[in-house]
């Protein structure tokens, strides 16, 4: 078995001190042979002391039977700081002075590692460090590496503690949580969510209520009115048990990240946040939600069959949390063909992509195919960097060229997008941060109008 040990600073300083003494002796006139003997004796004595120190420390460490356990959430969220707690237990006497580094996944940014710790003999040590996930998907935490100071300080033992663990990193669904809280408090306008519900609208019966001025006369329930002796009307709600299919582009253009240093700021991360918010709202309305990704390599797409209920959102998260955009071309027609073959029930298809003017002909064919059976909402992400370039001051030589190019690009994209929207008003062109709110507003409008 390999010996995992390194010399300590004390041993290195002792070796250096011996060399200096031999050098000074040579300068003072000591014979080289005598100096060599002196150096050899010092080196052998130091090595013997270090070996004895290692053997004694190794034996004591094994008798102490150290054990490390971690305590952290079952799932983490990208960009959200999490405290990872460690507990180290030992048996026997004598404290242990150590340097600890927990082998976390490379995608985690940590603060508080490595840590200098003192583990009490026959006791326990609790410590924690901060971890910040920077990428969605599965992460691995391997055994922690510990540098154990020997009893006499001449060497350090390299030991591993703990077991390998895996966790999942999800998108940060703070917007979904905030929606749920504000919905309960009826303050959705703070998120930018518009209220479309009007008393008496919709086609599904909801409940009977006392007549109020302004209610439609045609909604009066005459039998209930005669029974209670005062006007009673029927209230209706938006249709339930409908289907929302999320068609999510995971191709090369969804890899864009305008923020660069902003964790979770890639376009696809914003898309996942947006579609999960829409899924949460649709499920609360009693609709079923499914999803399909496209634009990835063959066989790598994810398909989630439509389902409803509280568990549907968790299932959707578990299926999509680790999807990463790939550097492949997005084939809109192939995605539309696959959706048409696998989902025959009429649905609201929400196609989320990063549109360019050169995509208009291919996307038009895909939309024509989808609209033959489904109601289609096209949502495209708009780059903030183009707006920033177009609005920059003309104080540089190249600024005028950049401004003109940005305006030309934006105009071409806008014209192509308007041509797609000419036949169908269900189009959304929004900045990544606003995509979720815009999708929810358009979903509410569709439900209120009874278009599905």
N, C-alpha and C positions, 0 to 999 in steps of 0.2 A: 504494500500500500504506500502511495506517495506521502512523503512527509510535508505537510502544509505548515510551514513556519518561515518567518522572516526575522532578520536581526532587528533589534530595537535601536533607538537612538543612543541609549546608554551603552550598548555593546559597540556601536560604531565610534562613539566618543572615546571609549576605553581603548579600542584598537588604535585610534588616531593618537591618543596620549602616549601609548607605548611606542609608536613610531617616532614621535617627537623626542621622547626620552632617548631612544637609540641614536637619533640624529645628533642630539646635543652631546651625547657621549662620544660619538665619532669626532665631533668638532673639538671636544676637550682632549682628544688624543688617545682614545680607547682603540685597541687593536680591532681591525675588521672581523677577525675570527671570533673574538670575544663579543663583539657587538652582534654578530649573527647568532651566537649561542643565546645571548640575552633576549634577542627578538624572538627566537624560536621558543624559548621557555615561556615568554609572555603570551605568545599566540596559543601555545598548547594549553596553558593554564586558563586563558580566556575561553578557548573552545570547550575545555572540560567543564568549566563552570556553566557555559551556555547549554551544553548537552544535559548536564544534571538539572539545570533549571527547566529545560524543556520536558524531560522525563517526569519530573515531579509535578509540573503544571498540567501535563497531559493526563496523568493519572488522576489528579484532583478534579480536573474538568469532567472526566468520564464518570467519576463518582458523584459529581454534582447533578448529573443527568439533566442538563438545561432543556427547557421546552419553551418554544415561542408559538404564540397564537395571535391571529389577527382578528380585528372586529371592524367590518366596513359594510356598507349597504350591499344588498344583492344586485343592485343595478345602479349605475352612475349616469350622470347627464353631462353632455359635452359642454365645456365652458363653465361648469358649476364646481366650485371648490368643495372638496370633501376631506374630512379628517379621517385618517386611517389610524386606528388604535392598535398598539402592540402590547402584549403582556408576556414577560419572560419570568419563568419560575425556575428555581434551582433548589437543590438539596445540600445538606452538609453545611459546614462553616466556612468562613472566609469570604470577603467581598471580591467581586470580579470587576476589574476596570477594562472597559471594552470600547471599541469604535464599531458602530453598527451602520450598515447600509442595506436597506431593503431593496431587493432586486425587482422593482416594479417594471411595468411595461414601458417601452421607450416612448409611447405616445402620452405618457403622464408627465406633467411638469410637477416637480416636488419642491417643497420648502421645509427645511428641518432635517435634511439628510446630507451627508452622514452625520450621525449623532454620537457624541461622547457620553457614555452612560456608565453607571456603577450599579451592578446587580448585587443586591445583598445576599450573602450566603444563607441558604435555607429560607429564602423569602421570595418576594415577587417585585417586579418593577413594571410600572405602567407608564407608557409614553405614547406620543402621537406625533404625526407629521401631516402636512397638508399636501393634497394631490389635486391636480387640475387636469381633467381629461381634455385632449385636444383633437380627438378623432373618434368617430362612431365605430362601433363594431365590438368584437370580443377582445379582451385584454387578458394578459397573464401576469400574475405575481409569483415569481419564483422564490425559492428559499433565500432567506436573508443571509448576507455575508457578515461575519463578526470577526474582528481582530481582537483577540484576547491577550491582555498583557500578562506575561509570566509572573510568577511569584517574586522573583528577584529582579525583574525588569530587563533581563538580557535578551529576550526574544518576544515575538508575538505569534500566537497560534491563529491560523486562518481556519475558521470553522463555519459551517452552515447550520442555520436553525430554521425551523418551520417547514411547511409543505407548500407545494405549488397549488395555486388557486386561480380560478378564472372568473371573470365578471363580464357583464355586458354594459356597453356605453350607449345610451339612447340619445336622441336629439333632446334639446332643452325645451320641454313643453310648458314653459312658464306662461306662454300666451294662452294655452288651453286652460291652465289652472286659473289664470286671471279672468278668463271669460266665464268660467264656472262660478267664481266668486261674485263677479259683477252681475251675472245673470240672476243670481239669488238676491242681489241687492237692487236689481232693476236699474243699473247704471251703465248699461252697455255702450252708451254714447261716448264714454270716456275712452273706449277702444276704437271708436269710429264706426261701430255697428249701428246701422239704421234700423228702426222699428217699422215693420210693414204690417203687423197684425192689426186688423180693424174688427170691431165687434160685429158679428153677423156675417162675416165673409167666410170663404171656403165652402167646401161641399160636404165634408164629413160632419155629422151631428156631434156636438160636444155636450151641451147641457141645456136645461130650461132656465130662464132667468126672467125677472120682473121687467116689464116693458119700461123703457126710458124714452123720453123725447128724442127723436132722430132715428130710432130703430125702424127698419123696413116693415111696413104693414104686412107684406106677404109672408113674413116670418112668424106672425102671431099663431100660436097654437090654441085653436078655439076650444078644444076639449079641455085643456088645462085651464084656460081662462074661465070657462063655466064652472069648473070644479072648485077653484080657489076664489072666484068672485072678483078677480082683477086681471088686467091684461098680462099675459105671459107670452114670451117669444122664445123661439128656438135659436140657440147660438151654435154656430158652426166653426170648425177649425180647418186648417189646411189639411189636404189629403195625406194619409199615412200609408205605411206599407208600400212605399215606392222605392225605387232603387237608384243609388248614386254610384257610378263607376269612376274611379280615379285612374286616368291614363297618364302615367308619369314618365317624362323623358329622363333617361339616365345616360345620355350620350355625351359627346365631348364638350358641347357648349355649356353643359351644366357643371363643368369643372371650374368655371370662372369664379374668381374670388377677388372682388374689388378692394376689400379691406386688407388682404394679405396677412397682416399681423393679428387680425381679429379672429379669435378662435370661434369656429362654428359659423363663419361669415361667408362660406362658399354658397353659390347659388343653390346647389342641391340641398344643403342644410336648411336654407330658408324655405325651399319647396316642401320638405318634410314637415317643418313646423306648420306651414300653411295648410297642407292637406290633412294633417291630424286635427287642426282646429275645425276645418270643414267637416271632417268625419264625426267629430264629437257633436257638433251642432246637428248634423243630419240624423245621427243616432238618437239624440234627444227628441227629435221631431217624430220618431217612430219609423224612420226609413231604414233600409238596409244599405250597407256600404261595402263595396269591394274595391280592389285595386289591381293594376297591372303595370309593370314597368316595361319600357322598351328603349332601344338604343344601345343595349349592352351586347356583349358577344353572344353568339348562338348558344342557347341552353342556360344562360345566366340570368334570364329575366325571371321576375317573381310574379306569381299570379295568386291573388287572394280572392277566393269566391265570396260573393256578397253574403253578408249575414247581418243580423240585427241584435240589439240587446247590449247590456253593459259590457259583457265580455268581448264584444266585437272589436272595441277600440284597443284593448290590450292585445288581442290576437293580431290586429293590424300592425301595431307597434312592433311586436315580436317578429313579424315577417319582414318588415321594411327597415328596421333600425340600423342594420349593417350594410345596406345597399350603398355602393360607392359608384359615382359616375366613371365611365370608362372612355378612353380616347378613340371611340369608334363613331362612325357616321350614323345619324339617326334616320331610320327608314320609316317615315310616317305611313306610307301605304301598307307596308307589311304589318305594322302595329294595328292599323284599322282592320285589315283583313282577319287578323287573329282574333281581335275582339268580337268581330261580327260572327265568327265561327264558334266561339266559345260562350258567348252571352247573347241569347236570342230574345230575352225579355226586354221590353222598352225601358230605357233608363236615361237619367241625366248623366252624360259622359263629360267629365271635366278633364280636358286635355291640357296638361301643364308642360310648357316648353320654353325655350329661349329662341325666339323667332328672329330670322334674318330675311331680308327682301329676296335673296336667292332661293329661299325655301317655299315661296308662294305657290309655285306651280305644283310641286309635290304635295304640299299641305292641302291645297285646294282639292286635289283628287281624293285624299284621305277623308276630308270633311264631307265631300259629296257621298262617299260610301257610308260613313257613319250616320249622316243625316237621313239616309233612306229608312232607317229604323229608329234611331235614337235622337234625343234632344242633346245638342252638343254645345258645351261652353269651352271656348278656347281662352286660356290664360297664358300670357307671355310675360317674361321678365324684362324690364327695361334697365339698361345700365346707367348708373349715376355718373360714371366717368365721362360718358358722351356729353351729358348736360354740363358737367364741370368744364370740359374742354371748350364747349361752345360759348360759355359765359365768362371765360377768362379775359382779363384786360390785355389790350394789345400793346404791351410794353416790351416785347422781345421781337427779334427779327423773324423767328419762326412762328410766333403766336398767330399772325394773320392766316398762315397756311393751316395751322391746327384748327382754328375757329371755322374756317371755310370747309375743311374736310368734315368736321363734326356736324355742321349744319347739313351738308350734302348727304352724309350717311343717315342722319336722323330723318331727313325728308324722304329719302328712298324707302327707309323702313316704314315710316308712317303711311306713305302711299300704298305700299304693299299690304300693310295691315288693314287699311281702310277698304281695300278691294276685297279682302276676305270678309270684312264685316258688313259689306254692302247687302249681302243676302241674309244675314243673321245678326241681330243686335247682341247676341250673347258672346261678347268679346271683352276680355280684361287685359289691359296693358298697364302693369304696375311695377313699382320698385320692389325689390325683394322683401324689404321690411314691411311693405303694405299689402303683400299678396294675400295673406290670410284674411285680413279684414275685407278686402275687395271680393274675395270668393264667397265669404259668408253673406255679404250684402246682396250679391247677385243670386245666391241660392235662395235667400228669403224672398227676393223679387219673383223668382221663378215659381216658388211655392204659392205665393199670394196670387199670382196671375193664373195658376192652374195650368201651366204649360206642359208639365210632364204627362 
